[in-house]
Amino acid sequence: LSSAYLHSIFPDMTSTLPHEVQASELPRTQFLFLTPDQIEHVPTSSVALTLNTHSFQEMTRDQIQVYFDLISRVLIPGGTTFNCNRVEKILSYPDTTTEQLQVTRFAEYPFDPFWKDLHYQISTFHSLVQRDACATRIQQAPLEKRGER
């Protein structure tokens, strides 16, 4: 759906879908769509902006950590990351017992404490259009990767 939507507002854009990606070389394109199994193909320090909207809230803590590690690896120095997810969500799956329920909380995501907060608050917009509170956080990575000088 994202690809179709982006093509409707940017009709001249170039994009690559997951089935068009070769592991040996990523294509030069304006928008690259990958599956979770393809994220290791993204080169280190190659992305200026990452966006996550309403998907971390559906993941386990371990899955969220994988994506935060990816963001930390691929974001260029001084790059920006945007995150908008529910403040809290109880994950339940078929045949899950009460003891197995897992709660994901935005405030407990593994945000890097060395990154600069540009914006961090409960989303006013979301409070107008849905019942569950959402938080938004925009962070900027340091201009140098840790350990580099």
DSSP file with accessible surface (Angstrom, degrees, kcal/mol):
  #  RESIDUE AA STRUCTURE BP1 BP2  ACC     N-H-->O    O-->H-N    N-H-->O    O-->H-N    TCO  KAPPA ALPHA  PHI   PSI    X-CA   Y-CA   Z-CA
    1    1 A L     >        0   0  192      0, 0.0     4,-2.6     0, 0.0     5,-0.2   0.000 360.0 360.0 360.0 -37.3    0.0    0.0    0.0
    2    2 A S  H  >  +     0   0   76      1,-0.2     4,-2.9     2,-0.2     5,-0.2   0.912 360.0  50.7 -61.1 -41.7    2.8    2.4    0.8
    3    3 A S  H  > S+     0   0   23      2,-0.2     4,-2.4     1,-0.2    -1,-0.2   0.942 111.6  46.5 -62.5 -46.9    4.2    2.0   -2.7
    4    4 A A  H  > S+     0   0   66      1,-0.2     4,-1.6     2,-0.2    -2,-0.2   0.923 114.4  48.3 -62.6 -42.1    0.9    2.7   -4.4
    5    5 A Y  H  X S+     0   0  145     -4,-2.6     4,-1.5     2,-0.2     3,-0.2   0.945 111.7  48.6 -64.0 -47.4    0.3    5.7   -2.2
    6    6 A L  H  X S+     0   0   31     -4,-2.9     4,-2.5     1,-0.2     3,-0.2   0.896 109.7  52.7 -61.9 -38.7    3.7    7.2   -2.8
    7    7 A H  H  < S+     0   0   68     -4,-2.4    -1,-0.2    -5,-0.2    -2,-0.2   0.842 105.4  56.1 -65.0 -30.6    3.3    6.7   -6.5
    8    8 A S  H  < S+     0   0   83     -4,-1.6    -1,-0.2    -3,-0.2    -2,-0.2   0.844 117.9  32.1 -71.1 -31.2    0.0    8.6   -6.4
    9    9 A I  H  < S+     0   0   77     -4,-1.5    -2,-0.2     1,-0.2    -1,-0.2   0.680 131.3  34.5 -98.8 -18.7    1.6   11.7   -4.8
   10   10 A F    ><  +     0   0  105     -4,-2.5     3,-2.1    -5,-0.2    -1,-0.2  -0.644  69.3 171.4-128.7  73.1    5.0   11.3   -6.5
   11   11 A P  T 3  S+     0   0   93      0, 0.0    -1,-0.1     0, 0.0    -4,-0.1   0.751  76.9  50.2 -61.9 -21.8    4.2   10.0   -9.9
   12   12 A D  T 3  S+     0   0  153      2,-0.1    -5,-0.1     0, 0.0    -2,-0.0   0.371  85.2 119.8 -96.9   6.4    7.7   10.4  -11.3
   13   13 A M    <   -     0   0   15     -3,-2.1     2,-0.4    -7,-0.2    -3,-0.0  -0.276  59.2-131.7 -70.1 155.8    9.5    8.7   -8.4
   14   14 A T        +     0   0   73      2,-0.0    17,-1.6    18,-0.0    16,-0.5  -0.877  32.1 172.2-104.0 141.2   11.6    5.6   -8.8
   15   15 A S  E     -a   31   0A  28     -2,-0.4     2,-0.4    15,-0.2    17,-0.2  -0.980  23.8-148.8-145.7 158.9   11.0    2.7   -6.5
   16   16 A T  E     -a   32   0A  14     15,-1.9    17,-2.7    -2,-0.3    13,-0.0  -0.999  14.7-147.2-130.8 129.8   12.1   -0.9   -6.0
   17   17 A L    >   -     0   0   57     -2,-0.4     3,-2.1    15,-0.2     4,-0.4  -0.558  32.9-101.7 -92.7 160.8    9.9   -3.6   -4.5
   18   18 A P  G >  S+     0   0   38      0, 0.0     3,-1.5     0, 0.0    17,-0.1   0.849 119.6  55.8 -53.6 -39.4   11.2   -6.5   -2.4
   19   19 A H  G 3  S+     0   0  145      1,-0.3    15,-0.0    15,-0.0    -3,-0.0   0.672 103.8  56.9 -71.5 -10.9   11.0   -9.1   -5.2
   20   20 A E  G <  S+     0   0   96     -3,-2.1     2,-0.4     2,-0.1    -1,-0.3   0.467  84.7 104.3 -94.7  -2.9   13.2   -6.8   -7.4
   21   21 A V    <   -     0   0   15     -3,-1.5     2,-0.4    -4,-0.4     5,-0.1  -0.675  55.9-156.5 -87.6 129.9   16.1   -6.7   -4.9
   22   22 A Q  B >   -B   25   0B 125      3,-0.7     3,-0.9    -2,-0.4    -2,-0.1  -0.892  17.5-135.5-101.2 134.9   19.2   -8.7   -5.5
   23   23 A A  T 3  S+     0   0   68     -2,-0.4     3,-0.2     1,-0.2    -1,-0.1   0.809  99.9  60.0 -61.0 -29.6   21.2   -9.5   -2.4
   24   24 A S  T 3  S+     0   0  118      1,-0.2     2,-0.3    -3,-0.0    -1,-0.2   0.819 118.7  11.3 -72.9 -29.5   24.5   -8.6   -4.1
   25   25 A E  B <   -B   22   0B 149     -3,-0.9    -3,-0.7     0, 0.0    -1,-0.2  -0.928  66.8-137.1-154.7 125.7   23.7   -5.0   -4.9
   26   26 A L        -     0   0   35     -2,-0.3    -5,-0.1    15,-0.2    -3,-0.1  -0.613  34.8-115.3 -79.1 139.5   20.9   -2.6   -3.8
   27   27 A P        -     0   0   50      0, 0.0     2,-0.7     0, 0.0    -1,-0.1  -0.343  23.2-110.3 -72.8 153.3   19.5   -0.5   -6.7
   28   28 A R        +     0   0  243    -13,-0.1     2,-0.3    -2,-0.0     3,-0.1  -0.775  63.8 141.6 -80.4 113.8   19.8    3.2   -6.8
   29   29 A T        -     0   0   39     -2,-0.7   -14,-0.1     1,-0.1     3,-0.1  -0.980  60.7-124.1-153.1 157.8   16.2    4.3   -6.2
   30   30 A Q  S    S+     0   0  125    -16,-0.5     2,-0.4    -2,-0.3   -15,-0.2   0.859 102.3  27.6 -76.1 -36.3   14.3    7.0   -4.4
   31   31 A F  E     -a   15   0A  63    -17,-1.6   -15,-1.9    -3,-0.1     2,-0.5  -0.994  68.3-171.2-129.7 127.8   12.2    4.5   -2.4
   32   32 A L  E     -a   16   0A  60     -2,-0.4     2,-0.5   -17,-0.2   -15,-0.2  -0.979   6.5-160.5-121.5 121.3   13.3    1.0   -1.5
   33   33 A F        +     0   0   45    -17,-2.7     2,-0.3    -2,-0.5   -12,-0.1  -0.909  17.1 176.2-104.9 124.8   10.8   -1.4    0.0
   34   34 A L        -     0   0   47     -2,-0.5   -15,-0.0   -17,-0.1     5,-0.0  -0.914  26.5-127.8-126.5 154.6   12.3   -4.4    1.8
   35   35 A T    >   -     0   0   54     -2,-0.3     3,-2.3   -17,-0.1     4,-0.5  -0.532  39.9-101.3 -88.5 165.0   10.9   -7.3    3.9
   36   36 A P  G >  S+     0   0   80      0, 0.0     3,-0.9     0, 0.0     4,-0.2   0.839 123.6  60.2 -56.4 -29.6   12.3   -7.9    7.4
   37   37 A D  G 3  S+     0   0  135      1,-0.2     3,-0.1     2,-0.1    -3,-0.0   0.576 104.5  50.5 -74.4  -7.9   14.4  -10.7    5.9
   38   38 A Q  G X  S+     0   0   29     -3,-2.3     3,-2.0     1,-0.1     4,-0.2   0.436  76.4  99.6-107.9   1.1   16.2   -8.2    3.6
   39   39 A I  G X  S+     0   0   31     -3,-0.9     3,-1.7    -4,-0.5    -1,-0.1   0.785  70.8  68.4 -65.6 -24.8   17.2   -5.6    6.2
   40   40 A E  G 3  S+     0   0  115      1,-0.3    -1,-0.3    -4,-0.2    -2,-0.1   0.710  88.9  68.3 -67.7 -13.6   20.7   -6.8    6.4
   41   41 A H  G <  S+     0   0   51     -3,-2.0    -1,-0.3     2,-0.1   -15,-0.2   0.639  73.3 103.0 -77.9 -13.6   21.3   -5.6    2.8
   42   42 A V  S <  S-     0   0   20     -3,-1.7     3,-0.1    -4,-0.2     5,-0.1  -0.584  78.8-121.3 -73.9 122.7   21.0   -2.0    3.8
   43   43 A P    >   -     0   0   69      0, 0.0     3,-0.8     0, 0.0     4,-0.1  -0.258  30.0 -95.4 -65.7 149.6   24.5   -0.5    3.9
   44   44 A T  T 3  S+     0   0   87      1,-0.2    30,-0.3     2,-0.1    29,-0.1  -0.350 105.6   6.4 -60.8 140.4   25.9    1.0    7.1
   45   45 A S  T 3  S+     0   0   44     28,-2.1    -1,-0.2    30,-0.2    30,-0.2   0.892  96.0 117.5  51.0  51.3   25.5    4.8    7.3
   46   46 A S    <   +     0   0   58     28,-1.6     2,-0.4    -3,-0.8    29,-0.2   0.433  49.8  77.7-124.0  -1.5   23.4    5.0    4.2
   47   47 A V  E     -c   75   0C  38     27,-2.7    29,-2.8    -4,-0.1     3,-0.1  -0.941  47.1-172.0-120.6 130.6   20.0    6.4    5.3
   48   48 A A  E    S+     0   0C  61     -2,-0.4    32,-2.6     1,-0.3     2,-0.4   0.774  77.1  23.1 -88.0 -29.1   19.2   10.0    6.2
   49   49 A L  E     -c   80   0C  96     30,-0.2     2,-0.4     2,-0.0    -1,-0.3  -0.993  60.0-169.4-143.7 130.2   15.7    9.5    7.6
   50   50 A T  E     -c   81   0C  20     30,-1.9    32,-2.6    -2,-0.4     2,-0.4  -0.943   8.8-165.3-116.1 145.5   13.9    6.5    9.1
   51   51 A L  E     +c   82   0C 118     -2,-0.4     2,-0.4    30,-0.2    32,-0.2  -0.993   9.8 179.4-128.6 135.1   10.2    6.5    9.9
   52   52 A N  E     +c   83   0C  20     30,-1.9    32,-2.6    -2,-0.4     2,-0.5  -0.960   7.5 174.4-134.1 119.1    8.3    4.1   12.0
   53   53 A T  E     -c   84   0C  80     -2,-0.4    32,-0.2    30,-0.2    -2,-0.0  -0.980  65.6 -26.7-128.3 118.5    4.6    4.5   12.4
   54   54 A H  S    S+     0   0   61     30,-3.1    31,-0.1    -2,-0.5    -1,-0.1   0.730 109.2  91.8  57.9  35.0    2.3    2.1   14.3
   55   55 A S  S >  S+     0   0   43     29,-0.2     3,-1.8     2,-0.1     4,-0.2   0.651  71.9  61.4-122.6 -32.7    4.3   -1.0   13.8
   56   56 A F  G >  S+     0   0    2      1,-0.3     3,-2.2     2,-0.2     8,-0.1   0.878  97.1  64.9 -59.1 -33.6    6.6   -1.3   16.9
   57   57 A Q  G 3  S+     0   0   15      1,-0.3    -1,-0.3    31,-0.0    47,-0.2   0.690 100.6  51.2 -62.9 -16.3    3.5   -1.4   18.9
   58   58 A E  G <  S+     0   0   93     -3,-1.8    -1,-0.3     2,-0.1     2,-0.2   0.383 101.1  83.3 -98.1   1.0    2.7   -4.8   17.2
   59   59 A M  S <  S-     0   0   29     -3,-2.2     2,-0.1    -4,-0.2    32,-0.1  -0.688  77.8-113.0-108.1 160.9    6.2   -6.3   18.0
   60   60 A T     >  -     0   0   35     -2,-0.2     4,-2.4     1,-0.1     5,-0.2  -0.362  39.9-102.7 -77.8 166.8    7.8   -8.0   20.9
   61   61 A R  H  > S+     0   0  117      1,-0.2     4,-2.3     2,-0.2     5,-0.1   0.888 123.1  52.7 -59.0 -40.7   10.6   -6.3   22.7
   62   62 A D  H  > S+     0   0  134      2,-0.2     4,-1.7     1,-0.2    -1,-0.2   0.905 109.6  48.1 -63.9 -40.8   13.2   -8.5   21.0
   63   63 A Q  H  > S+     0   0   94      2,-0.2     4,-1.6     1,-0.2    -2,-0.2   0.911 110.4  51.7 -66.2 -40.8   11.8   -7.6   17.5
   64   64 A I  H  X S+     0   0    4     -4,-2.4     4,-2.4     1,-0.2     5,-0.2   0.922 106.6  54.6 -61.2 -42.1   11.8   -3.9   18.4
   65   65 A Q  H  X S+     0   0   78     -4,-2.3     4,-2.7     1,-0.2    -1,-0.2   0.899 103.0  56.5 -60.2 -39.8   15.5   -4.2   19.5
   66   66 A V  H  X S+     0   0   75     -4,-1.7     4,-2.1     1,-0.2    -1,-0.2   0.926 109.9  45.2 -57.6 -43.9   16.4   -5.6   16.1
   67   67 A Y  H  X S+     0   0   56     -4,-1.6     4,-2.9     2,-0.2    -1,-0.2   0.886 111.0  51.6 -71.8 -36.2   14.9   -2.5   14.4
   68   68 A F  H  X S+     0   0   21     -4,-2.4     4,-2.5     2,-0.2    -1,-0.2   0.908 110.2  50.3 -66.7 -36.8   16.6   -0.1   16.8
   69   69 A D  H  X S+     0   0   91     -4,-2.7     4,-1.9    -5,-0.2    -2,-0.2   0.915 111.2  49.5 -63.6 -40.8   19.9   -1.8   16.1
   70   70 A L  H  X S+     0   0   28     -4,-2.1     4,-2.9    -5,-0.2     5,-0.3   0.945 110.7  49.0 -61.6 -48.7   19.2   -1.5   12.3
   71   71 A I  H  X S+     0   0   18     -4,-2.9     4,-2.2     1,-0.2    -2,-0.2   0.934 110.9  50.3 -58.6 -45.2   18.4    2.2   12.7
   72   72 A S  H  < S+     0   0   46     -4,-2.5    -1,-0.2     1,-0.2    -2,-0.2   0.886 115.0  44.5 -61.4 -36.8   21.5    2.8   14.7
   73   73 A R  H  < S+     0   0   80     -4,-1.9   -28,-2.1    -5,-0.2    -2,-0.2   0.911 120.1  36.0 -74.8 -43.4   23.6    1.0   12.0
   74   74 A V  H  < S+     0   0    6     -4,-2.9   -27,-2.7   -30,-0.3   -28,-1.6   0.719  89.4 101.2 -91.8 -19.1   22.2    2.5    8.9
   75   75 A L  E  < S-c   47   0C   0     -4,-2.2   -27,-0.2    -5,-0.3   -30,-0.2  -0.451  73.0-124.0 -70.1 134.2   21.5    6.1    9.9
   76   76 A I  E >   -     0   0C  61    -29,-2.8     3,-2.8    -2,-0.2    65,-0.2  -0.353  42.0 -80.7 -69.7 156.5   24.1    8.5    8.6
   77   77 A P  E 3  S+     0   0C  52      0, 0.0    66,-0.3     0, 0.0    -1,-0.1  -0.378 124.4  17.4 -56.6 130.9   25.8   10.7   11.2
   78   78 A G  E 3  S+     0   0C  14     64,-1.7    65,-0.2     1,-0.2    -2,-0.1   0.453  97.8 144.0  81.6   1.9   23.4   13.6   12.0
   79   79 A G  E <   -     0   0C   3     -3,-2.8    62,-3.0    63,-0.3     2,-0.4  -0.155  43.6-124.5 -69.7 168.6   20.5   11.6   10.4
   80   80 A T  E     -cD  49 140C  39    -32,-2.6   -30,-1.9    60,-0.2     2,-0.4  -0.894  16.5-164.0-121.7 144.6   17.0   11.8   11.8
   81   81 A T  E     -cD  50 139C  13     58,-2.6    58,-2.5    -2,-0.4     2,-0.4  -0.987   4.7-161.2-128.3 137.8   14.6    9.1   13.0
   82   82 A F  E     -cD  51 138C  53    -32,-2.6   -30,-1.9    -2,-0.4     2,-0.4  -0.968   9.2-177.5-118.8 134.0   10.8    9.6   13.5
   83   83 A N  E     +cD  52 137C   6     54,-2.1    54,-2.3    -2,-0.4     2,-0.4  -0.995   8.9 171.7-136.2 127.6    8.7    7.2   15.7
   84   84 A C  E     +cD  53 136C   3    -32,-2.6   -30,-3.1    -2,-0.4     2,-0.3  -0.954  22.9 136.3-136.5 113.4    5.0    7.3   16.3
   85   85 A N  E     - D   0 135C   0     50,-1.6    50,-2.8    -2,-0.4    21,-0.1  -0.956  57.9 -70.7-147.9 167.2    3.3    4.4   18.1
   86   86 A R  E     - D   0 134C  55     -2,-0.3    20,-0.4    48,-0.2    48,-0.3  -0.284  39.4-126.8 -61.0 146.7    0.8    3.8   20.8
   87   87 A V  S    S+     0   0   51     46,-2.7    19,-2.0     1,-0.3    20,-0.4   0.891  91.2   0.0 -61.7 -37.8    1.9    4.8   24.3
   88   88 A E  E     +F  105   0D  93     45,-0.4     2,-0.3    17,-0.2    -1,-0.3  -0.991  65.8 176.0-154.0 141.5    1.0    1.3   25.6
   89   89 A K  E     -F  104   0D  38     15,-2.2    15,-3.1    -2,-0.3     2,-0.6  -0.978  24.5-137.3-149.1 136.7   -0.3   -1.9   24.0
   90   90 A I  E     -F  103   0D  91     -2,-0.3     2,-0.5    13,-0.2    13,-0.2  -0.842  23.7-144.9 -92.1 119.7   -0.9   -5.4   25.4
   91   91 A L  E     +F  102   0D   7     11,-3.6    11,-1.4    -2,-0.6     2,-0.4  -0.743  25.0 172.5 -85.8 126.2    0.2   -8.0   22.8
   92   92 A S        -     0   0   82     -2,-0.5     9,-0.0     9,-0.2     3,-0.0  -0.997   9.8-171.4-135.3 142.9   -2.0  -11.0   22.7
   93   93 A Y    >   -     0   0  117     -2,-0.4     3,-1.7     4,-0.1     8,-0.0  -0.848  44.0 -70.4-124.9 162.2   -1.9  -13.9   20.3
   94   94 A P  T 3  S+     0   0  117      0, 0.0     3,-0.1     0, 0.0    -1,-0.1  -0.245 121.7  13.1 -53.4 139.7   -4.2  -16.9   19.8
   95   95 A D  T 3  S+     0   0  163      1,-0.2     2,-0.4    -3,-0.0    -3,-0.0   0.712  90.8 150.8  64.5  23.9   -4.0  -19.3   22.7
   96   96 A T    <   -     0   0   42     -3,-1.7    -1,-0.2     2,-0.0     2,-0.2  -0.732  36.8-142.7 -86.1 131.7   -2.1  -16.8   24.9
   97   97 A T    >>  -     0   0   65     -2,-0.4     3,-1.0    -3,-0.1     4,-0.7  -0.485  27.2-106.1 -85.3 165.4   -2.5  -17.2   28.6
   98   98 A T  G >4 S+     0   0  111      1,-0.3     3,-1.0     2,-0.2    -1,-0.1   0.890 121.9  55.0 -58.6 -37.9   -2.7  -14.2   30.9
   99   99 A E  G 34 S+     0   0  166      1,-0.2    -1,-0.3     3,-0.0    -3,-0.0   0.769 106.1  52.7 -68.1 -23.9    0.8  -14.9   32.2
  100  100 A Q  G <4 S+     0   0  125     -3,-1.0    -1,-0.2     2,-0.1    -2,-0.2   0.574  80.8 117.0 -89.8  -8.4    2.1  -14.9   28.6
  101  101 A L    <<  -     0   0   66     -3,-1.0     2,-0.4    -4,-0.7    -9,-0.2  -0.298  51.0-155.7 -61.6 141.7    0.7  -11.5   27.7
  102  102 A Q  E     -F   91   0D  54    -11,-1.4   -11,-3.6     2,-0.0     2,-0.5  -0.976   3.4-149.5-123.4 134.5    3.4   -8.9   26.9
  103  103 A V  E     -F   90   0D  30     -2,-0.4     2,-0.5   -13,-0.2   -13,-0.2  -0.882   7.0-157.4-102.8 129.5    2.9   -5.1   27.3
  104  104 A T  E     -F   89   0D   4    -15,-3.1   -15,-2.2    -2,-0.5     2,-0.4  -0.924  10.1-168.9-105.1 133.4    4.9   -2.8   24.9
  105  105 A R  E >   -F   88   0D  86     -2,-0.5     3,-1.7   -17,-0.2     4,-0.3  -0.989  23.6-142.4-125.4 129.0    5.4    0.7   26.1
  106  106 A F  G >  S+     0   0    3    -19,-2.0     3,-1.8    -2,-0.4    -1,-0.1   0.890 103.4  57.5 -52.3 -45.2    6.7    3.5   24.0
  107  107 A A  G 3  S+     0   0   77    -20,-0.4    -1,-0.3     1,-0.3     4,-0.1   0.699 104.9  53.1 -64.3 -17.3    8.7    4.9   26.9
  108  108 A E  G <  S+     0   0  111     -3,-1.7    -1,-0.3     2,-0.1    -2,-0.2   0.399  77.4 120.7-100.6   2.5   10.5    1.6   27.2
  109  109 A Y  S <  S-     0   0   14     -3,-1.8     2,-2.5    -4,-0.3   -48,-0.0  -0.330  81.7-103.4 -59.8 151.6   11.7    1.4   23.6
  110  110 A P        +     0   0   45      0, 0.0    -1,-0.1     0, 0.0    -2,-0.1  -0.234  54.4 173.1 -80.7  57.2   15.5    1.2   23.4
  111  111 A F        -     0   0   25     -2,-2.5   -43,-0.0    -4,-0.1     3,-0.0  -0.382  40.2-108.8 -61.2 142.5   16.0    4.8   22.3
  112  112 A D    >   -     0   0   21      1,-0.2     3,-1.6   -44,-0.1    -1,-0.1  -0.623  21.0-151.9 -77.0 119.3   19.6    5.8   22.2
  113  113 A P  T 3  S+     0   0  111      0, 0.0    -1,-0.2     0, 0.0    -2,-0.1   0.676  92.7  61.7 -68.7 -13.3   20.3    8.2   25.1
  114  114 A F  T 3  S+     0   0  134      2,-0.1     2,-0.3    28,-0.0    -2,-0.1   0.507  85.2  94.7 -89.0  -6.5   23.1    9.8   23.2
  115  115 A W  S <  S-     0   0   27     -3,-1.6     2,-0.4    26,-0.1    26,-0.2  -0.633  82.1-112.5 -86.4 149.7   20.8   11.0   20.4
  116  116 A K  E     -E  140   0C 133     24,-2.3    24,-2.5    -2,-0.3     2,-0.6  -0.636  22.2-133.3 -85.6 127.3   19.3   14.5   20.5
  117  117 A D  E     +E  139   0C  71     -2,-0.4    22,-0.2    22,-0.2     3,-0.1  -0.699  27.3 173.0 -77.9 122.3   15.6   14.8   21.0
  118  118 A L  E    S+     0   0C  84     20,-3.1     2,-0.3    -2,-0.6    21,-0.2   0.682  75.4   0.6 -96.2 -24.9   14.1   17.2   18.5
  119  119 A H  E     +E  138   0C  61     19,-1.5    19,-2.8     2,-0.0    -1,-0.4  -0.924  62.8 166.2-163.5 134.3   10.5   16.4   19.5
  120  120 A Y  E     +E  137   0C 101     -2,-0.3     2,-0.3    17,-0.2    17,-0.2  -0.799  29.6 109.2-157.1 107.9    9.0   14.1   22.1
  121  121 A Q  E     -E  136   0C  96     15,-2.2    15,-2.9    -2,-0.3     2,-0.3  -0.988  69.4 -73.8-165.9 169.2    5.4   14.2   23.2
  122  122 A I  E     -E  135   0C  91     -2,-0.3     2,-0.6    13,-0.2    13,-0.3  -0.577  61.8-106.8 -69.7 135.4    1.9   12.7   23.2
  123  123 A S     >  -     0   0   10     11,-3.3     4,-1.5    -2,-0.3    11,-0.3  -0.551  27.1-165.0 -74.1 115.6    0.5   13.2   19.7
  124  124 A T  H  > S+     0   0   90     -2,-0.6     4,-0.9     2,-0.2    -1,-0.2   0.911  89.5  54.9 -63.6 -42.8   -2.2   15.9   19.8
  125  125 A F  H >> S+     0   0  130      1,-0.2     3,-1.2     2,-0.2     4,-1.0   0.945 107.1  48.8 -57.1 -49.7   -3.5   14.8   16.4
  126  126 A H  H >> S+     0   0   25      1,-0.3     4,-1.9     2,-0.2     3,-0.5   0.853 103.7  60.5 -63.3 -32.3   -3.9   11.2   17.4
  127  127 A S  H 3< S+     0   0   70     -4,-1.5    -1,-0.3     1,-0.2    -2,-0.2   0.767 105.5  50.3 -66.7 -20.4   -5.8   12.2   20.5
  128  128 A L  H << S+     0   0  137     -3,-1.2    -1,-0.2    -4,-0.9    -2,-0.2   0.726 119.7  33.0 -84.5 -24.1   -8.4   13.9   18.2
  129  129 A V  H << S+     0   0   88     -4,-1.0     2,-0.3    -3,-0.5    -2,-0.2   0.491 118.9  32.7-116.4  -6.3   -8.9   10.9   15.9
  130  130 A Q     <  -     0   0   71     -4,-1.9    -1,-0.1    -5,-0.2     0, 0.0  -0.989  65.2-126.9-149.9 161.1   -8.5    7.8   18.1
  131  131 A R  S    S+     0   0  224     -2,-0.3     2,-0.3     2,-0.1    -1,-0.1   0.857  87.2  75.3 -75.3 -38.6   -9.1    6.5   21.5
  132  132 A D  S    S-     0   0   50      1,-0.1     2,-0.1    -6,-0.1    -2,-0.1  -0.604  85.3-117.4 -84.6 134.7   -5.6    5.2   22.3
  133  133 A A        -     0   0   47     -2,-0.3   -46,-2.7   -47,-0.1   -45,-0.4  -0.408  28.9-162.0 -69.3 139.9   -2.8    7.7   23.1
  134  134 A C  E     -D   86   0C   0    -11,-0.3   -11,-3.3   -48,-0.3     2,-0.3  -0.939   4.4-148.7-120.7 146.9    0.1    7.8   20.7
  135  135 A A  E     -DE  85 122C   5    -50,-2.8   -50,-1.6    -2,-0.4     2,-0.4  -0.857   6.0-157.1-111.4 149.6    3.5    9.2   21.3
  136  136 A T  E     +DE  84 121C  11    -15,-2.9   -15,-2.2    -2,-0.3     2,-0.4  -0.978  10.8 179.6-124.4 141.9    5.8   10.8   18.8
  137  137 A R  E     -DE  83 120C  32    -54,-2.3   -54,-2.1    -2,-0.4     2,-0.5  -0.972   8.6-170.4-143.8 127.3    9.6   11.1   19.1
  138  138 A I  E     -DE  82 119C  46    -19,-2.8   -20,-3.1    -2,-0.4   -19,-1.5  -0.979  16.0-179.8-116.5 125.9   12.0   12.6   16.6
  139  139 A Q  E     -DE  81 117C   3    -58,-2.5   -58,-2.6    -2,-0.5     2,-0.5  -0.937  20.1-144.7-127.0 152.1   15.7   12.1   17.3
  140  140 A Q  E     -DE  80 116C  60    -24,-2.5   -24,-2.3    -2,-0.3   -60,-0.2  -0.962  21.3-129.3-115.8 130.4   18.9   13.2   15.6
  141  141 A A        -     0   0    9    -62,-3.0   -26,-0.1    -2,-0.5     4,-0.1  -0.375  38.8 -90.4 -70.3 153.1   21.9   10.9   15.6
  142  142 A P        -     0   0   44      0, 0.0   -64,-1.7     0, 0.0   -63,-0.3  -0.217  33.3-114.9 -59.0 158.0   25.2   12.4   16.7
  143  143 A L  S    S+     0   0  135    -66,-0.3     2,-0.4   -65,-0.2    -2,-0.1   0.714 104.0  42.5 -70.5 -18.1   27.4   13.9   13.9
  144  144 A E  S    S-     0   0   94    -68,-0.1     2,-0.1   -67,-0.0   -66,-0.1  -0.986  91.2-116.4-127.3 139.0   30.0   11.2   14.6
  145  145 A K    >   -     0   0   45     -2,-0.4     3,-2.1     1,-0.1    -2,-0.0  -0.443  49.2 -91.0 -66.1 144.0   29.3    7.5   15.3
  146  146 A R  T 3  S+     0   0  150      1,-0.3    -1,-0.1    -2,-0.1     3,-0.1  -0.343 115.6  26.1 -58.4 136.6   30.4    6.6   18.8
  147  147 A G  T 3  S+     0   0   92      1,-0.3     2,-0.4    -3,-0.1    -1,-0.3   0.360 101.1 107.8  90.6  -6.3   34.0    5.4   18.8
  148  148 A E    <         0   0  108     -3,-2.1    -1,-0.3     0, 0.0    -4,-0.0  -0.816 360.0 360.0-104.2 147.0   34.9    7.5   15.7
  149  149 A R              0   0  262     -2,-0.4    -3,-0.0    -3,-0.1    -5,-0.0  -0.942 360.0 360.0-161.9 360.0   37.0   10.6   15.7
